[in-house]
Amino acid sequence: MVQKPGIGRLVFVVLNYTFLIGLALLCLLPLIHVLAVSFSSSAAAMGGLVVLWPVDFTASAYKFALQKPEFLTALLVTIKRVLLGTALSMFLTILTAYPLAKEKTKFRWRTVYAWVFVLTMLFHGGLIPWYMTIKSLGMLNSIWALVLPGAVPVFNVILLLNFYRGLPKELEESAFMDGAGHWTTLWRIYVPLSLPALATIGLFTIVGHWNSWFDGLILMNSPENYPLQSYLRTIIVGQDLTMLTTTDLSLLNELSERTVKTSQIFLGALPILLVYPLLQRFFIKGIVMGSVKG
């Protein structure tokens, strides 16, 4: 017999849905406003007439942004950074998490190594030692300065090693009885079984590389090597118009500085908005399974 939900349960459900809908609107409304401004005319954007729907629809700002060589160069740098950084980070994360997931009888010093990694999350060497280290290694103004310093994200390692510890030990024992070594066991058993966790930490890595802007400003000596977010920050926050040519400035008078900025912001966020729904179905499962100690 199915019991009807009580008044307390109904109140909880209503408040819960109200809170979640309000939270979703707080996330969506700014993005919708930026999109509406980017597709509006210069007069409407400068006059503050745009709220959540384009006024005098035009795509001129997107044509202007996509024709700018600086924007395309920064986009290519970011794509290279995301592809190279994600591949390297995932490879090193898997190699680090696998031995740390072993039992103490097989890896006696696993707790010591795990604490060494955790300490790097709690204590940072500071901005100047970080910069001097990268400079002494000759990586300034190169893509490796954006990729190598964060190649082993400790948070992702902890998620993955907890996932590995939850897998049945019989799988590994059966593989060893069939003659497989650690390398074969890792890539043919552990990695295929951990796809939800790998998709989750892969999403974390992609978003982290895509949104990062501070290291690009510090480590890149020339604007030609800026990743996209560093370039956008320079144009939008810093309002560094020296990066615009005379032709760009004349076009800005015809368009609107505000519509151009919003179009570049939306173009910068668009790839992540497209990738996230593809990996979202793995997200909850990967987080829960990786965060519960087996």
N, C-alpha and C positions, 0 to 999 in steps of 0.2 A: 504494500500500500504506500502510495507516494504522499508524503506530508506536504501541505502547503507552506511556503516560506512565511515566517513570522514577520511582524512589522519592523523588528530590528534589522532583519536581513534585507528587507526591501529598502529601508533607509540607507543601509550600508551600500547596496548596489547603486542606488541613485546618486549618492555622494561620490562613490568611486567613479562612475561614468562621468559625472560632472567635472570632477578633478582631471580625469584623463583627457576629456574633450578640451578643457581649458588649457591644459599643458600642450596639447597638440596644436591648438590655435596660436599659442605663444611662439611655437617653433615655425609654423607655416606662414603666419601673417607677414612677418618681415620679409620672407623670401618672395611672397606674392607681391608685396609692395615694390621690392627691387625690380622684379620682372615687369610690373606694370610701368614703372618709371622708364625702364630701358626701352620700352616699345612706344613711348609717348613722344609727342613733338617737343621741341625745345621750349616753346612758349609755355606749354602746359606744365612741363617739369620745373622750369624756373619760377612759374607763378604759384607753385604748390597746389595745383589743381588735381594732381593724381593721388588716388588713395589705393584702391585694390584693382582698378581696371584701367587699361591704357586709354589716354585721351588723345585724339588725333593720331591714330595708329601709324607708326612708321618703323621700319627696320634699319634706318640709316646709321644708327649708332653701332649696330652689329657689323654692318659693312665697313664702317670706319675702323672698328677694333680688329676685325679679321684681316684687313689690308695692312695693318701696321707691322713692319718686319720685327720690331722689338717684342711685340706681343707673341708673334709666332716663334721667334727664337727662344723666348722664355718658356713657352709651352713645350717646345722640343726638349729643352733642358730638364723640365719637370718630368716629362714622359720617360726620358732616359734615366732620371733619378729613381722614379717609381719602379720601373722594370728591373734595373740593376740592383737597387737597394732591397726590393722585396725578395727577389730570387736569392741574393746573398744572405739576407736576414733569415729567411725560412730555412735555408740549408744549414746555417750555423745553429739556429735554434733547435732543429731536430738533432743535430750531432751533440749538442750540449745536454738536451733533456734526456736522451736515451741512457747514457751511463748514470746520470743522477737518479734515474728511476729504479735502478737495481737495488736489490736487498743488501743490507750491511755485510752479509756473509760473502757476497760476490764483489762488493765495492766498499771496502772498509772505511775509506775517507770521504764517502759521499756527503755526509752531514757537514764536514768542514768546508768542502767545495761549495755546497749549497749556501752556507752562511757567508762565504766570501762574495758570492754573487749578490746575496740579499744586502750586504753592507754597501754595495755600490748604489743600491736604490736609496739608502738612507743618507749617505754622505757623498757629496760631490766635491771634486777637487777645486772647483771655482772656475770662473770665466777665463782669467788670465792664464793659469796653467793649462787649461783646455786649449786655448788659442796657441800658446807657445809650443805645446806638444805637436799640434797639427802643422805648425809652421816649420818646426825642426825636422819633421818627416817629409817636408817638401810637397805637401798636398794642397797648399793654398792655391786658390783659383783653378781647381780641378774638380771633376765630378766626384773623385774619391773623398774629398773633404766633406761632401754632403752624405756620403754613403757609409764609409768605414767607421766613424766614431760611434754610431748607434747601431752597428751591425748585429749586436747580440742584446736584444731587449730582454731584460731579466724578468719582467712581468710575464711576457709570453713564454719564457722558459719554464717558469713556475706553473703556468696553466698546463703546458704540454707534459711536464714530468708527472704532474698529478693525474693526468689522463692516462699516461703509460702505466702508472702504478695501479690503476684500476682495471687493467686488462688481465685476463686469467693467465697465471704463470704456466699453466699446462700448454698453452700455445707455444711459448718459447722452448719448453722442455721437449715437446714433440718435434719442433724444428731441429733442435740440437741432436735428437736421436736419429733424425733422417740425414744428418751430416751437414746441416747448415751452420754457418758461422754467425758472428754478431752482425756483420755487414749485410748478409743475406736476410737474416731475421728482421733487421731494422727496415730495410727497403721493401721486402716482399710481404711482411706480416704487420709490423707496427704502423708503418706509414699508411697503407691502404685502410687499416682499421681506424685511423685517427683523422680521417678526412673532415668530419665536423669541427674538431678542434683546430685543424690546420686552416680551414676556411675562415674560422673566427680570428685567429691571430694574423692570418693573411690580410683580412679586412682592417685590423688595427694598424698593420704595417703600411698598407697602401694609404689609408687616411692620414697617418702620421707624416709620411713623406710628402703627400700632396699638399697638406696644409702648412708645412713648416716654412717659415720665412726668415726667422732670426739668423740662423746659421748662414743663409745665403747672403745676407747683408754684411755679416762679419767676415766670412771666409772668402768671398768673391771680390776681387779687386776691381773688376770691370763690369759695367752693367750688362755687357753681352753674355756674361756667364750667370746672370741672375736666374734662379728658378722663377716660376710664374708668380707665386705668392709674394716673393721679395720684390718683384717688378711692380705688382699691383700695390703693395704697401708703399713703395717709393712714389708712385703716381698719385695714389688716393690719399693716404695719410700724410705723407710728407709734402704732397703737392709740388713735386720736383718737376717743374715744367721745362727744365733744361733738357730733359730727355725727349721733348717734342720738337719736331722740325717746324720751320716757318709754314709749310703747307698744312701741317697738323693743326697749328694754332689758328690759321684762317678757317679750316674746316670746323674747329671747335666753336668759332663764332657763329657758324651757320647751324651747327647741331645744338649742342649744349654740353657743358663740361659734366653736368650731373648725369645726363643720359648715357654718355660715353663711359663714365665710371661704373654705373650700374650694369651696363652691358658687359663690361670686362669682369665685374664681380660674378655675374651669373655664368658667364662662359668659364670662369675659373672653378666654379662649384659644380658645373654640369656633369663632368665625368664621374665624380663621386656619387652624385644623385643617380646616375645610371648604373653604377657598379653595385651600390648598396642593396637594391632589391634582389639582385641575383644571388648574393651571399647571405641575405637576411634569414633564409630558412635554416641555415646552419648555425646562426648566431646564438640563439637561446640554448640549443642542444650543446654546442661547443663550450659555452660559458659554464653551464651547469656541470657537465661531465668533467671539465677541466678544473673546476674549483672544489670538487668534493674529493677528499682524500680517501683512496681505496684501502 
